[in-house]
């Protein structure tokens, strides 16, 4: 691995809001300054990236932007070329569709390549639904794991939930996971059927939005408090 090269541009990891919120209500001012100073952006979705850039830096001319798509359809062979501006002395910003790049979102590959080339990587402060949910859950924040999406097949999902609950019971580790928003209600029902009645379950939906709801109860207490989670971005956390 090379040392950081002072003549290179930086790779900024730029957080975005988790929903339709004014950017500067949830982001520090330096994010606006960095966006205004960058021309090159590695983005998950071009439309949402342009919308965010226009909102946080309205005077920035859209035609001047150079966007490079990084998502599950990106050809791996094209990724190293995204860092070429950095090697020429220009900084590049990485934007995910919502939240923090590389955290349950694409970006880790480009960050790893940047380190290997001696490009300085600069993470900027912003909202992460995973961390916000953990902060507000009341569950163990000293030992936790994010498990991404659970299996879709019912039997495999039940087996995974039992395994996560067992791991939490034995180690005290908080287990966090998520679901596609339109399947949230189905997952929630499965959680109540599968988990032990004394297991603590947190549901955090619409984080940082006006409709935000965060609630932690024992599984046995949830039936009287069932939330409407349909199409609402949510994080689930359990501690046995």
Secondary structure as GFF3:
##gff-version 3
##sequence-region A 1 240
A	DSSP	beta_strand	11	14	.	.	.	ID=ss1
A	DSSP	alpha_helix	23	26	.	.	.	ID=ss2
A	DSSP	alpha_helix	29	37	.	.	.	ID=ss3
A	DSSP	beta_strand	40	43	.	.	.	ID=ss4
A	DSSP	alpha_helix	46	56	.	.	.	ID=ss5
A	DSSP	three_ten_helix	62	64	.	.	.	ID=ss6
A	DSSP	beta_strand	66	69	.	.	.	ID=ss7
A	DSSP	alpha_helix	76	79	.	.	.	ID=ss8
A	DSSP	three_ten_helix	80	83	.	.	.	ID=ss9
A	DSSP	alpha_helix	84	87	.	.	.	ID=ss10
A	DSSP	beta_strand	92	95	.	.	.	ID=ss11
A	DSSP	alpha_helix	108	117	.	.	.	ID=ss12
A	DSSP	beta_strand	121	123	.	.	.	ID=ss13
A	DSSP	alpha_helix	129	137	.	.	.	ID=ss14
A	DSSP	beta_strand	144	149	.	.	.	ID=ss15
A	DSSP	alpha_helix	154	171	.	.	.	ID=ss16
A	DSSP	beta_strand	174	178	.	.	.	ID=ss17
A	DSSP	three_ten_helix	181	183	.	.	.	ID=ss18
A	DSSP	alpha_helix	184	194	.	.	.	ID=ss19
A	DSSP	beta_strand	200	205	.	.	.	ID=ss20
A	DSSP	beta_strand	213	218	.	.	.	ID=ss21
A	DSSP	alpha_helix	219	222	.	.	.	ID=ss22
A	DSSP	three_ten_helix	223	225	.	.	.	ID=ss23
A	DSSP	beta_strand	234	239	.	.	.	ID=ss24
###
